[in-house]
Amino acid sequence: MVTLFQALNLILNVVWFIMIAHIIMSWLINFQVLNLRQPLVAQIWYGLNNLLEPIYGRIRRFLPATPGLDLAPLVAFIVVIILQRALINNADFFFGY
C-alpha cells in the first residue's frame, strides 16, 4: 500500500508541475516574452496543451462562459491541491497505522 501512496503522490506532483509550467508559459506568451514562432517554444506549448486539454475540457463543460478569461486551469489547480491534501491526510490508510 505504501507503493500505491507514493505512486499517487508522484502523479499528483507531476501534474502540479506541468500545470505550473503551462500557466507560467501562457503568461510569458501573452506578455510577448516568448514567441510561438520559435520552434522549441511552439513544441513545448503545444505539448503542454495536448497533455492538459483533456483535464481542462472536462472542467470547461461545467464552468460558465467567461469571455477572455479561462478559469479551467485555476479550478484544475485547486482540485490537484485538494487531492494532494486528501491523500496526505489519509496516509494512515496506506501505511496501516
MIFITOR-103948 format. One record per residue (C-alpha): residue number from 1; residue in one letter; x, y, z. Coordinates in nm, 4 decimals, padded with zeros to 6 digits. Layout:
// residues N
atom num=NUM	residuo=A	xx=X	yy=Y	zz=Z
...
END
This chain:
// residues 97
atom num=1	residuo=M	xx=00.0000	yy=00.0000	zz=00.0000
atom num=2	residuo=V	xx=00.2937	yy=00.2328	zz=00.0591
atom num=3	residuo=T	xx=00.3857	yy=00.1982	zz=-00.3074
atom num=4	residuo=L	xx=00.0338	yy=00.2998	zz=-00.4099
atom num=5	residuo=F	xx=00.0542	yy=00.6069	zz=-00.1855
atom num=6	residuo=Q	xx=00.3896	yy=00.7040	zz=-00.3326
atom num=7	residuo=A	xx=00.2699	yy=00.6481	zz=-00.6904
atom num=8	residuo=L	xx=-00.0430	yy=00.8603	zz=-00.6397
atom num=9	residuo=N	xx=00.1611	yy=01.1305	zz=-00.4702
atom num=10	residuo=L	xx=00.4145	yy=01.1274	zz=-00.7546
atom num=11	residuo=I	xx=00.1408	yy=01.1520	zz=-01.0198
atom num=12	residuo=L	xx=-00.0201	yy=01.4479	zz=-00.8435
atom num=13	residuo=N	xx=00.3178	yy=01.6211	zz=-00.8095
atom num=14	residuo=V	xx=00.3954	yy=01.5721	zz=-01.1797
atom num=15	residuo=V	xx=00.0538	yy=01.7077	zz=-01.2792
atom num=16	residuo=W	xx=00.1085	yy=02.0038	zz=-01.0455
atom num=17	residuo=F	xx=00.4463	yy=02.0892	zz=-01.2017
atom num=18	residuo=I	xx=00.3117	yy=02.0504	zz=-01.5563
atom num=19	residuo=M	xx=00.0249	yy=02.2851	zz=-01.4722
atom num=20	residuo=I	xx=00.2642	yy=02.5404	zz=-01.3189
atom num=21	residuo=A	xx=00.4806	yy=02.5269	zz=-01.6326
atom num=22	residuo=H	xx=00.1722	yy=02.5701	zz=-01.8539
atom num=23	residuo=I	xx=00.0411	yy=02.8655	zz=-01.6509
atom num=24	residuo=I	xx=00.3775	yy=03.0445	zz=-01.6461
atom num=25	residuo=M	xx=00.4318	yy=02.9780	zz=-02.0148
atom num=26	residuo=S	xx=00.0873	yy=03.1153	zz=-02.1007
atom num=27	residuo=W	xx=00.1710	yy=03.4368	zz=-01.9142
atom num=28	residuo=L	xx=00.5044	yy=03.4668	zz=-02.0941
atom num=29	residuo=I	xx=00.3351	yy=03.4148	zz=-02.4305
atom num=30	residuo=N	xx=00.0589	yy=03.6653	zz=-02.3537
atom num=31	residuo=F	xx=00.3108	yy=03.9284	zz=-02.2414
atom num=32	residuo=Q	xx=00.5141	yy=03.8558	zz=-02.5566
atom num=33	residuo=V	xx=00.8232	yy=03.7410	zz=-02.3721
atom num=34	residuo=L	xx=00.8018	yy=03.4114	zz=-02.5608
atom num=35	residuo=N	xx=00.7091	yy=03.3823	zz=-02.9262
atom num=36	residuo=L	xx=00.5227	yy=03.0835	zz=-03.0676
atom num=37	residuo=R	xx=00.7084	yy=03.1258	zz=-03.3961
atom num=38	residuo=Q	xx=01.0155	yy=02.9793	zz=-03.2291
atom num=39	residuo=P	xx=01.0029	yy=02.6035	zz=-03.2947
atom num=40	residuo=L	xx=01.1120	yy=02.4935	zz=-02.9453
atom num=41	residuo=V	xx=00.8657	yy=02.7254	zz=-02.7710
atom num=42	residuo=A	xx=00.5833	yy=02.6149	zz=-03.0003
atom num=43	residuo=Q	xx=00.6654	yy=02.2476	zz=-02.9496
atom num=44	residuo=I	xx=00.6676	yy=02.2813	zz=-02.5696
atom num=45	residuo=W	xx=00.3488	yy=02.4907	zz=-02.5713
atom num=46	residuo=Y	xx=00.1513	yy=02.2545	zz=-02.7917
atom num=47	residuo=G	xx=00.2817	yy=01.9540	zz=-02.5978
atom num=48	residuo=L	xx=00.1637	yy=02.1034	zz=-02.2687
atom num=49	residuo=N	xx=-00.1716	yy=02.1910	zz=-02.4264
atom num=50	residuo=N	xx=-00.2146	yy=01.8342	zz=-02.5523
atom num=51	residuo=L	xx=-00.1371	yy=01.6975	zz=-02.2065
atom num=52	residuo=L	xx=-00.3704	yy=01.9289	zz=-02.0171
atom num=53	residuo=E	xx=-00.6587	yy=01.9780	zz=-02.2594
atom num=54	residuo=P	xx=-00.8390	yy=01.6549	zz=-02.1579
atom num=55	residuo=I	xx=-00.8447	yy=01.7819	zz=-01.7987
atom num=56	residuo=Y	xx=-00.9364	yy=02.1405	zz=-01.8865
atom num=57	residuo=G	xx=-01.2002	yy=02.0340	zz=-02.1398
atom num=58	residuo=R	xx=-01.3961	yy=01.8384	zz=-01.8803
atom num=59	residuo=I	xx=-01.3838	yy=02.1303	zz=-01.6388
atom num=60	residuo=R	xx=-01.4895	yy=02.3839	zz=-01.9043
atom num=61	residuo=R	xx=-01.8134	yy=02.1918	zz=-01.9600
atom num=62	residuo=F	xx=-01.9263	yy=02.2771	zz=-01.6064
atom num=63	residuo=L	xx=-01.7974	yy=02.6347	zz=-01.5842
atom num=64	residuo=P	xx=-01.9980	yy=02.9323	zz=-01.7061
atom num=65	residuo=A	xx=-01.8658	yy=03.1086	zz=-02.0156
atom num=66	residuo=T	xx=-01.6330	yy=03.3928	zz=-01.9220
atom num=67	residuo=P	xx=-01.5095	yy=03.5705	zz=-02.2361
atom num=68	residuo=G	xx=-01.1384	yy=03.6439	zz=-02.2260
atom num=69	residuo=L	xx=-01.0838	yy=03.4545	zz=-01.9004
atom num=70	residuo=D	xx=-01.0250	yy=03.0800	zz=-01.8780
atom num=71	residuo=L	xx=-01.0939	yy=02.9562	zz=-01.5265
atom num=72	residuo=A	xx=-01.0348	yy=02.5879	zz=-01.6052
atom num=73	residuo=P	xx=-00.6625	yy=02.5941	zz=-01.5111
atom num=74	residuo=L	xx=-00.7445	yy=02.7575	zz=-01.1777
atom num=75	residuo=V	xx=-01.0133	yy=02.5013	zz=-01.0973
atom num=76	residuo=A	xx=-00.7863	yy=02.2135	zz=-01.2035
atom num=77	residuo=F	xx=-00.5030	yy=02.3552	zz=-00.9928
atom num=78	residuo=I	xx=-00.7294	yy=02.3769	zz=-00.6868
atom num=79	residuo=V	xx=-00.8550	yy=02.0213	zz=-00.7437
atom num=80	residuo=V	xx=-00.4984	yy=01.8877	zz=-00.7633
atom num=81	residuo=I	xx=-00.4067	yy=02.0642	zz=-00.4380
atom num=82	residuo=I	xx=-00.7202	yy=01.9283	zz=-00.2662
atom num=83	residuo=L	xx=-00.6388	yy=01.5756	zz=-00.3880
atom num=84	residuo=Q	xx=-00.2821	yy=01.6081	zz=-00.2578
atom num=85	residuo=R	xx=-00.4058	yy=01.7224	zz=00.0827
atom num=86	residuo=A	xx=-00.6663	yy=01.4454	zz=00.0968
atom num=87	residuo=L	xx=-00.4022	yy=01.1870	zz=00.0085
atom num=88	residuo=I	xx=-00.1648	yy=01.3136	zz=00.2761
atom num=89	residuo=N	xx=-00.4382	yy=01.3399	zz=00.5392
atom num=90	residuo=N	xx=-00.5408	yy=00.9797	zz=00.4714
atom num=91	residuo=A	xx=-00.1875	yy=00.8407	zz=00.4729
atom num=92	residuo=D	xx=-00.2810	yy=00.6207	zz=00.7690
atom num=93	residuo=F	xx=-00.4907	yy=00.4092	zz=00.5332
atom num=94	residuo=F	xx=-00.1854	yy=00.3389	zz=00.3174
atom num=95	residuo=F	xx=00.0681	yy=00.2917	zz=00.5960
atom num=96	residuo=G	xx=-00.1590	yy=00.0796	zz=00.8168
atom num=97	residuo=Y	xx=-00.1158	yy=00.2690	zz=01.1441
END
